[in-house]
């Protein structure tokens, strides 16, 4: 029987998450050009982008319920297949529905990766869960950095600033994701996997379901809606919201993601000193401040706002998962995956709502009866193009102002969580919530 090589499993897990984030970063970089090429309005673009966030919760929740039955290895092989199909469909997309389907496939693949790898990391590092989950999840923003730099680099060298750029460049950018996809598929097919932590600890299925209705777990599920929307909605729509603020809007996303990588890489002393709930409170404060600065700063100063925002969202996802893994271990893989699924579901609903909201603002800023598609497709330098850019400059800050409400509410919620967990620590010397 093969021994469990946790170092190789962890590295392969990071590579699979890298593919997940590359799909996010590269798609953010080509979203605007896809809208122009296929004559899609912001509402349609929002629905396409949200589709990845529908497939994600579907896969992560289903995966959470079956991972203990079929094992993490089979789930990750299926993730590889979905990634392969989704990438190929994106490359050969010819309109709204092919983009919709390809994004759904990638979303399912991304959710399946998380459904397998979150419990895998928690099972491999039972004595250091939150820190290792931060190290694992740093590959999500790392992939965004790599993806956005690929888009920026190829656009600069091959498109020479053309807008929209030749579509074959977008196809090439997406095709590059095939390389790490094939590598992680090969690696996982060769490695031996452990059972999940819940199975290893002998916690029964009935005990797990009881833990899932714990009020603390339900509270964290609600908070996950807010943390995921704050991070992922803002990042995914960066190119759309800041296109008229800076010539290199996609680099704002790169700045945010770079800060996230550094934060998660050095998470250990922060998490050990403040505990996950303390880190989450500080993250909410910085996220709110970052979005506020994005609205009110202009020109190159917007990159300062990106740094503050990046520091805010750096720890949201891994610390939310880590909090549940440490304090509610009886929820098992299902608990971890319900958290991720809730976050992505919240983002998908919010994206659809905000896509329509954005279109509504644009319609108000343009002449009555104006066709958004006609203005969007207008030649650069024309009156219609200038009017469209002015409308976008006004619409972006309004969208961010609305989103700012979410981290403000999270500040209150996480402040309450800090006080609650302090009370738990005083009443339970082992500082462990096991129900």
Beta strands, then each sheet from edge to edge (+ up, - down):
end
